[in-house]
Amino acid sequence: MIRFDLARSSEFPEGSREHSYLLRAPLDARQIVDLAALRAAPERAEVLRSWPDEPDMRGYLVHKRKGWVFSYGPGDADDEPLFHLEAHPLRVGEYVTVIERDGTPLAFLVSLCEPLTA
């Protein structure tokens, strides 16, 4: 289970735990998303997007030709690409960039990364 919280920005100088993603995804020993494990069981990569002024959105982490995206429905219109996730470890304290649906890149801090128990 991995949690991304909005990092510090001009709009949110302290960051924001209210703007977050909660991701369930298989990671390899380096804490990078395990593409082979995900291809074997794509339902294992669920995401929940929580924003205080919008309804929660549920979707999946999907690997497409141009890289990883959060996808909330069929087609590409609702996809949110993740910058260089294919080589980026998801460790607490690391930063991840998500490109919002409107094209705005936002930095998120990995605030949680814990294995799930069976």
Residue pairs with C-beta under 8 A, 6 or more apart in sequence:
1 22
1 23
1 24
1 112
1 113
1 114
1 115
1 116
2 22
2 23
2 24
2 25
2 27
2 90
2 110
2 112
2 113
3 20
3 21
3 22
3 23
3 110
3 111
3 112
3 113
4 20
4 21
4 23
4 96
4 98
4 108
4 109
4 110
4 111
5 15
5 16
5 17
5 19
5 20
5 108
5 109
5 111
6 12
6 15
6 16
6 17
6 18
6 19
6 20
6 106
6 107
6 108
6 109
7 15
7 95
7 106
7 107
7 108
7 109
8 14
8 15
9 15
9 106
9 107
12 19
15 109
17 111
18 50
18 51
18 52
19 50
19 51
19 52
19 106
20 49
20 50
20 108
21 47
21 48
21 49
21 50
21 70
21 98
21 108
22 47
22 48
22 50
23 45
23 46
23 47
23 48
23 61
24 44
24 45
24 46
24 47
24 116
25 33
25 34
25 38
25 44
25 45
25 61
25 90
26 33
26 34
26 37
26 38
26 41
26 44
26 45
27 33
27 34
27 90
27 113
28 34
28 37
30 89
31 89
31 90
31 91
31 113
32 86
32 87
32 88
32 89
32 90
33 45
33 61
33 68
33 85
33 86
33 90
35 63
35 86
37 44
38 44
38 45
38 61
38 63
39 63
42 60
42 62
43 60
45 60
45 61
45 62
46 58
46 59
46 60
46 61
47 58
47 59
47 60
47 61
47 70
48 56
48 57
48 58
49 56
49 57
49 58
49 59
49 70
49 72
49 80
50 56
57 72
58 72
59 70
59 71
59 72
59 73
59 78
60 70
60 71
61 68
61 69
61 70
61 71
62 68
62 69
62 70
62 71
62 79
63 86
64 79
66 81
67 81
67 82
67 84
67 85
67 86
68 81
68 82
68 85
68 86
69 79
69 80
69 81
69 82
70 79
70 80
70 82
70 98
71 78
71 79
71 80
72 78
72 79
77 101
78 101
79 101
80 98
80 99
80 100
80 101
81 98
81 99
82 96
82 97
82 98
82 99
83 96
83 97
83 98
83 99
83 105
84 97
85 96
88 94
88 96
90 96
90 110
90 113
91 110
91 113
92 110
92 111
92 112
92 113
93 109
93 110
94 109
94 110
95 107
95 108
95 109
95 110
96 107
96 108
96 110
97 105
97 106
97 107
97 108
98 105
98 106
98 108
99 105
99 106
100 106
